[in-house]
């Protein structure tokens, strides 16, 4: 006959093993579920004007987090192409599924924190289920704000994108589209 403590300890060990297996399964459905290269077109609406834009997004591992690189190309009314490219590294925080953006480098290459009061955006990411949302908050010169939100939802063929740009509560632009995963 075994002492009751041994049975209790084995039960506790079994519960801990099951909890670890569940948490590792949950971790594998975290930000790594968004890794890949995606491209497609989106429709941009601003002030009643609708334009198409070409988009390319690459989400890849970076240290203990991930990097989001994206390119947006729009055709201006004069026929010229306008290209914007961004890259942001995200690092885990103490809060589950919330990631802070990486620091920027100063003139000498030293890592320094972003400062919204000096015009730097405050950027963070959140994962909720199959959706990765990136928020960028800008404090404007007059003390107002601008919030840009990129919502990328994993779908079987790639990513569904919704973007909004809001300044002091006024919706300035929305962009929606589907990005196909590049194999």
N, C-alpha and C positions, 0 to 999 in steps of 0.2 A: 504494500500500500504506500502510495506517494503522499508526501505532505501537501496540504492544501495550497501552500505558497507556491510550490512548483507548478501546479496546474494553473494557478492564477498568473504566474510569470509567463508560462507558455501561451496562454490566451492573450496576454498583453503583447507578446512578441508577434503573434499571428496578426493581431489588429494593426500593429505598427507596420508590418510587412505589407498588408493590404492597403494601408494609407499611403505608403511610399509608392506602391505600384500605381495607385490612382493619381497621385500628384505627378508622377513622371509621365503618365498618359496625358494629363492636362497640360503639362509643360510642352509636350510635343505638338499640341494644337494651339500654341501661343503664336508669337510673332513669326516663327519659322514657317507657319502655314501660308504666309504672304510672300515668301522668298520667290523671286523669279523676275523675268523681264516681260513687260507688257506694252503693247502699243495699240493705238486705234484713233478714232476721231470722236470729238465731242462737240456739242452745240453750246455756244456762249450767248447769253442774253444779257444785254446791258442797255438800259434806257430805251427799250423797245426795239433796239437793233440786234439782229441775230447773225452770228458768224460761226463758221466752222473752224475748228482748230485741230491740228495733229498733236497727239500726245504720246510720250514714251516714258515709262516708269520702270525703274530697276530697284528692287528691294533685296538687300543682301545682308549677310551677317557682318557684324562689326563688334569686336571685343565681346562683351557679354550682352550686347544689344543688337542693333541693326542700323543700316543706312538706307535712306530713301533718296534716290536721285530721280529727278524728273525734268523733262524738256517739254515746252509748249511752243508750237509754231502757229502763228496766225498770219493770214494774208490781209494786208492793209488795203484800204480803198484805192490807194495809188499803185497797187500791184506789188509793192515791196513786202518781203517776208519779215515778220518780227519774231525773233527767237529768244526765249527766256529759259535759262537752265539753273537748277537749284540742287543742292546736295546737303542733307542734314543727317548727322549721326545721332542716334537715340540710345540712351543708357537707362538701365532699370532704376527704379526708385524703391523705397521701402514699401510703397503701396502697390498691391498686385495690379498688373496690367496697365500701369501708368508709367510713362517713360519721359525723361527730361532730354532736352536737346543738348548736344555737346557744346563745349565752350568754344569761343573764337580765339584766334591767335592775334597777338598785338604786333606792332611793327617789328619787334625783335624775335618773333616766333614763339613767345611765351603764351601758354594757355591762360586766358582771362575770362571771367564770367560775362555773360551777356548782360547788358544794362538797358532796360526799356526806357529809362529816363534820359539816356543818351542817344535814343533813336534805334537801338537794337530791338528786334522783335523778341518777345517772350514766346518760345515754341515748346509744345509738349505733344505727346501722342498717347492715345488710349486704345486698348483693344477690348472690344466687347463682342464676344461670340465670333462671328465671321467678318467683323467690321473693324478696320484700322482707321482711326480718325486722328488727323493732325490739325492742331489749332495753332495759329500764329496771331498773337496780340501785339499791336503796335500802339504806342502812346504818341499821339500827334503833337505837333509844336504848340497848338493852342490848348493842350490838355485833354482833348477829345480822344477817341479811340477808333481803331479799325481792327476788325476781327476777320481773319481768313480761316475757313474751315474746309479741309479736304477729307471727304469720307470715301474710303475705298472698301467696298464689300466684295469678299471672295465669292465668285460664282463659278459654275463648272468650266466655262470657257476662258475665265481670267478674272477681271475686276470690273465692277460697276463703280463709276465715279460720280460723286456729287460734290460740287464746290460752291461756296458762297463767300461773298465779300460784303461785309456790313460796316458802315461808318456811322458812328453815333446813332445806332438804331435803324438807319436807313439802308435797305438792301440795294447795293450798287451793281452787283453782278452775280449771276448763277451760271454754272457750267455743268452739263450732264453728259455722260457718255459711257461707252463700254470699251474696255481695253482687253484685247485678246492676248493670251499668254504666248510668247514667242518660244518655240521649241528648238 
